[in-house]
Amino acid sequence: MNSSNQPLETLNEIRDLMQRSSKFLSLSGLSGISAGIVALIGATVAYLRLKTDTLYDEESAQLAGFTRRQMMEFVLLDGAIVLVLAIGFGIFFTVRKAKKAGQPIWNSTSKRVVISLLIPLVTGGIFCLAMFYRGILWVSFPATLIFYGLALLNASKYTVRDLEYLGISEVVLGLFSLFLTGYNLLIWAFGFGVLHIIYGAVMYFKYDRTSSHPQA
């Protein structure tokens, strides 16, 4: 080994160690892909059951043969199942990647990521439940995209930069959907389904497949 390169290699190793300690690098692209697929399945089930993409008026519920309350309960159940499955797959693939890389899954950095995600997500969840309680169903769909995007932006400073781009995309799409209330479910499916699959695929081919460490 050329001794002249040793200082540079040492600096690179120190930088890598510092990055590992300050950034959570175990996010798996497969987590994003699986979350996107689950979201698309959930949206498809909702569309087939409700027979409409417009979920903000009494006529929509009647078209599906529901009372408005039944429609809201179905949407809540469908969304809850999608959320649980997406989180479950996300945890599974992230833990698997961390174990393969020999990295700890639960440390001070991962705790900061979780806290950064939970603050906007819990706030948005309470807001959406309030909208459901008041019968303002159509606001909940854009709100889930907006608050989720804010959560990703908030957590991106502790992990890969790619998460920031996904967060911005979700916020922009959520704001855009506020003005297209006739396409609630379609836009939601695109945000949580298609965007997640694109993000996950990029992450997988960029980091997972090459086993390289993401750069901040």
C-alpha positions as a printed NumPy array, in Angstrom:
array([[  0.   ,   0.   ,   0.   ],
       [  1.331,   3.43 ,  -0.912],
       [  2.106,   5.314,   2.289],
       [  1.247,   8.629,   0.611],
       [ -2.379,   7.539,   0.366],
       [ -2.694,   6.538,   4.014],
       [ -3.631,  10.008,   5.381],
       [ -6.367,  10.356,   2.765],
       [ -7.707,   6.87 ,   3.465],
       [ -7.655,   7.583,   7.188],
       [ -9.641,  10.77 ,   6.656],
       [-12.164,   8.883,   4.538],
       [-12.561,   6.263,   7.255],
       [-13.059,   8.963,   9.892],
       [-15.652,  10.693,   7.715],
       [-17.454,   7.4  ,   7.171],
       [-17.506,   6.702,  10.905],
       [-18.829,  10.196,  11.658],
       [-21.529,   9.805,   9.048],
       [-22.584,   6.445,  10.458],
       [-22.923,   7.966,  13.917],
       [-24.976,  10.967,  12.776],
       [-27.09 ,   9.428,   9.993],
       [-29.434,   6.452,   9.994],
       [-28.344,   4.553,   6.884],
       [-30.339,   1.338,   7.197],
       [-33.451,   2.467,   5.338],
       [-34.238,  -0.173,   2.745],
       [-35.558,   0.525,  -0.723],
       [-37.696,  -2.588,  -0.392],
       [-39.547,  -0.857,   2.453],
       [-40.657,   1.874,   0.077],
       [-41.61 ,  -0.566,  -2.659],
       [-43.643,  -2.757,  -0.303],
       [-45.395,   0.284,   1.209],
       [-46.305,   1.483,  -2.273],
       [-47.704,  -1.878,  -3.32 ],
       [-49.765,  -2.142,  -0.115],
       [-51.123,   1.382,  -0.654],
       [-52.13 ,   0.602,  -4.245],
       [-53.896,  -2.569,  -3.135],
       [-55.723,  -0.658,  -0.393],
       [-56.767,   2.073,  -2.827],
       [-57.972,  -0.525,  -5.352],
       [-60.058,  -2.294,  -2.699],
       [-61.567,   1.032,  -1.654],
       [-62.397,   1.968,  -5.239],
       [-63.983,  -1.391,  -6.027],
       [-65.999,  -1.332,  -2.812],
       [-67.089,   2.298,  -2.965],
       [-67.462,   2.384,  -6.753],
       [-66.295,   5.983,  -6.809],
       [-63.189,   8.13 ,  -6.506],
       [-65.094,  11.085,  -5.083],
       [-65.404,  10.796,  -1.326],
       [-66.759,  14.097,  -0.14 ],
       [-70.511,  14.177,  -0.619],
       [-73.627,  12.239,   0.329],
       [-74.17 ,  11.131,  -3.245],
       [-70.883,   9.211,  -3.182],
       [-71.994,   7.139,  -0.215],
       [-75.375,   6.422,  -1.769],
       [-73.687,   5.343,  -4.986],
       [-71.753,   2.717,  -3.041],
       [-74.858,   1.593,  -1.157],
       [-73.516,   2.975,   2.118],
       [-74.702,   5.465,   4.621],
       [-72.165,   8.232,   5.06 ],
       [-71.139,   6.772,   8.428],
       [-70.592,   3.324,   6.914],
       [-68.466,   4.82 ,   4.151],
       [-66.309,   6.654,   6.685],
       [-65.894,   3.528,   8.812],
       [-64.847,   1.521,   5.758],
       [-62.299,   4.151,   4.711],
       [-60.863,   4.241,   8.237],
       [-60.573,   0.443,   8.395],
       [-59.01 ,   0.209,   4.955],
       [-56.525,   2.961,   5.794],
       [-55.635,   1.368,   9.134],
       [-54.903,  -1.994,   7.497],
       [-52.719,  -0.314,   4.86 ],
       [-50.837,   1.595,   7.574],
       [-50.182,  -1.484,   9.72 ],
       [-49.   ,  -3.59 ,   6.781],
       [-46.782,  -0.812,   5.408],
       [-45.152,  -0.247,   8.802],
       [-44.718,  -3.99 ,   9.298],
       [-42.971,  -4.467,   5.952],
       [-40.914,  -1.331,   6.547],
       [-39.626,  -2.578,   9.888],
       [-38.902,  -6.042,   8.497],
       [-36.815,  -4.853,   5.538],
       [-35.019,  -2.156,   7.538],
       [-34.042,  -4.584,  10.298],
       [-32.884,  -7.109,   7.717],
       [-30.7  ,  -4.544,   5.976],
       [-29.209,  -3.36 ,   9.27 ],
       [-28.345,  -6.929,  10.291],
       [-26.692,  -7.634,   6.94 ],
       [-24.592,  -4.488,   7.307],
       [-23.765,  -5.277,  10.915],
       [-25.284,  -1.981,  12.068],
       [-27.387,  -1.403,  15.199],
       [-31.04 ,  -0.828,  14.408],
       [-31.891,   1.05 ,  17.602],
       [-29.53 ,   3.81 ,  18.681],
       [-29.619,   7.542,  19.359],
       [-29.816,   8.345,  15.629],
       [-32.677,   5.961,  14.868],
       [-34.498,   7.346,  17.913],
       [-34.208,  10.854,  16.482],
       [-35.555,   9.589,  13.154],
       [-38.573,   7.999,  14.847],
       [-39.297,  11.075,  16.979],
       [-38.955,  13.364,  13.954],
       [-41.434,  11.206,  12.055],
       [-43.914,  10.784,  14.881],
       [-44.444,  14.467,  15.756],
       [-45.944,  15.458,  12.35 ],
       [-47.583,  12.044,  11.874],
       [-49.388,  12.064,  15.221],
       [-50.407,  15.69 ,  14.705],
       [-51.707,  14.887,  11.238],
       [-53.453,  11.764,  12.475],
       [-55.35 ,  13.708,  15.132],
       [-56.232,  16.383,  12.586],
       [-57.567,  13.786,  10.129],
       [-59.586,  12.052,  12.839],
       [-61.117,  15.416,  13.728],
       [-62.072,  15.912,  10.084],
       [-63.663,  12.463,  10.057],
       [-65.516,  13.256,  13.274],
       [-66.866,  16.455,  11.717],
       [-67.808,  14.608,   8.549],
       [-65.31 ,  16.503,   6.383],
       [-63.957,  13.395,   4.723],
       [-62.434,  14.968,   1.625],
       [-59.942,  17.061,   3.622],
       [-58.436,  13.948,   5.201],
       [-56.941,  12.648,   1.962],
       [-54.868,  15.744,   1.11 ],
       [-54.023,  16.137,   4.811],
       [-52.513,  12.645,   5.054],
       [-50.225,  13.444,   2.112],
       [-49.241,  16.848,   3.516],
       [-48.512,  15.728,   7.07 ],
       [-46.728,  12.609,   5.861],
       [-44.558,  14.714,   3.579],
       [-43.743,  17.061,   6.474],
       [-42.816,  14.043,   8.597],
       [-40.397,  12.815,   5.925],
       [-38.867,  16.269,   5.607],
       [-38.46 ,  16.468,   9.359],
       [-36.735,  13.077,   9.513],
       [-34.59 ,  13.503,   6.397],
       [-31.924,  15.482,   8.281],
       [-31.06 ,  12.293,  10.173],
       [-30.946,   9.942,   7.201],
       [-30.471,   9.869,   3.414],
       [-31.15 ,  12.964,   1.32 ],
       [-33.492,  11.012,  -0.957],
       [-36.115,  11.024,   1.796],
       [-36.265,  14.808,   1.554],
       [-37.206,  14.651,  -2.124],
       [-40.004,  12.188,  -1.385],
       [-41.263,  14.44 ,   1.416],
       [-41.368,  17.506,  -0.825],
       [-43.216,  15.522,  -3.494],
       [-45.837,  14.347,  -0.982],
       [-46.44 ,  17.885,   0.354],
       [-46.768,  19.372,  -3.129],
       [-49.131,  16.595,  -4.213],
       [-51.226,  17.035,  -1.065],
       [-51.553,  20.786,  -1.604],
       [-52.411,  20.209,  -5.244],
       [-55.109,  17.686,  -4.322],
       [-56.894,  20.262,  -2.148],
       [-58.125,  21.804,  -5.371],
       [-59.066,  18.507,  -7.046],
       [-61.543,  17.084,  -4.581],
       [-63.114,  14.918,  -7.252],
       [-59.995,  12.757,  -7.414],
       [-59.296,  12.131,  -3.715],
       [-58.58 ,   8.43 ,  -3.924],
       [-56.663,   8.561,  -7.204],
       [-54.258,  11.232,  -5.96 ],
       [-53.861,   9.452,  -2.621],
       [-52.991,   6.239,  -4.462],
       [-50.422,   8.068,  -6.568],
       [-48.826,   9.718,  -3.534],
       [-48.623,   6.718,  -1.248],
       [-48.445,   4.08 ,  -3.957],
       [-46.625,   5.194,  -7.083],
       [-44.271,   7.699,  -5.432],
       [-43.29 ,   5.136,  -2.799],
       [-42.516,   2.515,  -5.436],
       [-40.412,   4.994,  -7.434],
       [-38.572,   6.113,  -4.292],
       [-38.051,   2.53 ,  -3.14 ],
       [-36.719,   1.438,  -6.528],
       [-34.268,   4.344,  -6.618],
       [-33.112,   3.541,  -3.079],
       [-32.741,  -0.153,  -3.86 ],
       [-30.658,   0.261,  -7.02 ],
       [-28.708,   3.189,  -5.585],
       [-27.829,   1.756,  -2.177],
       [-29.185,  -1.713,  -1.366],
       [-28.087,  -3.542,  -4.488],
       [-24.626,  -1.996,  -4.575],
       [-24.233,  -2.274,  -0.777],
       [-22.834,   1.253,  -0.795],
       [-23.421,   3.684,   2.024],
       [-25.829,   6.549,   1.28 ],
       [-24.335,   9.989,   1.28 ],
       [-25.9  ,  12.839,   3.204]])
